[in-house]
Amino acid sequence: MKALPIVLAAILVLGACAKKDDSDTGPDGWPKGISANFAPRDLVVNAGGKLRMWVENKSGKPYKVEWSHDGNCGKFIYDDSKGSEATLIAAVGAEDCTTKLSVKMTGKDEPLQKEVTATIKGSVKLKELVVRPDPIPGNWLLVNNYDQTMSGREVKCVTVEGKDKKKSSHGFAGGAREKTDEQKAAEAKAKEEGKDIEVVEIFDDITLNLRDAPFGPWTFEFANCSFADPPEGEKGVLALAYDLPHNDDYCGFYENLGMGKDCETTALDATVMDSVTFIVRSGDGENHAFFVELVAWEKYAEFHQGRSEAFGPLEAGKDWKRYEIPVSDIVKKEIDPASIKSVSFKVRREANFPDHGLILFDNVAFVGKGDAAKTE
């Protein structure tokens, strides 16, 4: 009978140890004081929104933190030099999308790991958008409808040159028409006498959009973007072929929004515009990621000042889809929305998307503030 108190005492000790072990464990099953946090907590984010992730470590033990992402549903921003924080910028799409995020913490003890699944809610507005409104709503400012603009046109540029005036930079590919001997002599004489003179240059085969401004491909580093023939069955669309050999490569195409008499790019006041709209689909059967930018800097300036943060990634899939993106969502940096000179579509390397391919675009426009027939 005397053995009973000893057994009871042992059970109490074991129970106390178990209780102590439980108290040393946090909500993630990690040691107390260490936690992985998410905002919003329910891991549900609207299209275009942000999911913030961070680790709190109050344990006093050093850990190295590594976040990772499966590449789905958006852009993952993570700086491994900071370690404890990461952000997912949700992609804009019509359908819901799920993505996996994981965090690993390594130290002297066993590594700690956690994996979660986040949901990106599809855009109801995007689901309701008519792909090709007919007629075009009255408050649309159509920038390009490619069945009308893919043929080159003659462009005349008139600039004033003189002692204190330098020739402007229009940036057209190829040279101007050869001038007559009389024109050359008149310009040379005016410069010699220090007088101002109107210099006329004529360029052939320049593609101009419905704003009477140039549009065309652009590249960075070793990327290659060019206009190609659309696939069979598609007419009157812009086909952008791209190839991105290296991680730092990116390229795309621009639509200037106005052009002056001197062929310099003029600005558009986007403060009276609600959104940018366009339609897009894949041209080769693969899904492709791309971004949209609004640009306030001169296209041919030396530095890339005045470029908005790229909005996206957006997705070009097998079917035509229309996007309508608020100007306020694109203009995040300190650029002047009253002086937008270009809208630009950019491709760069994105996880789970090919680094080359063909994307089709059409019906690029700005939607003015006010009512518009946007839904069926």
Buried (B, 14 or more C-beta within 10 A) or exposed (E): EEEEEEEEEEEEEEEEEEEEEEEEEBEBEBBEEBBBEBEEEEBBBBBBBBBEBBBEBEBEEEBEBBBBBBBBBBBBEBEEEEBBBBBBBBBBBBEEBEBBBBBBBBBEEEEBBBEBEBBBBBBEBBEEBEEEBEEBBEBBBBBBBBEEBBEEEEBEBEBEBBEEEEEBBBBBEEEBEEBEEEEEEBBEEBBEEEEEBBBBBEBEEBBBBBBEBBBBBBBBEEBBBBBBEBBEEBEEBBBBBBBBEEEEBBBBBBBBBBBBEBBBBBBBEBBBBBBBBBBBBBBBEBEBBBBBBBBBBBBEEEEEEBBBBBBBBBBBBEEBBBBBBBBEBBBEEEBEBEBBBBBBBBBBBBEEBBBBBBBBBBBBBBBBEEEBBBEE
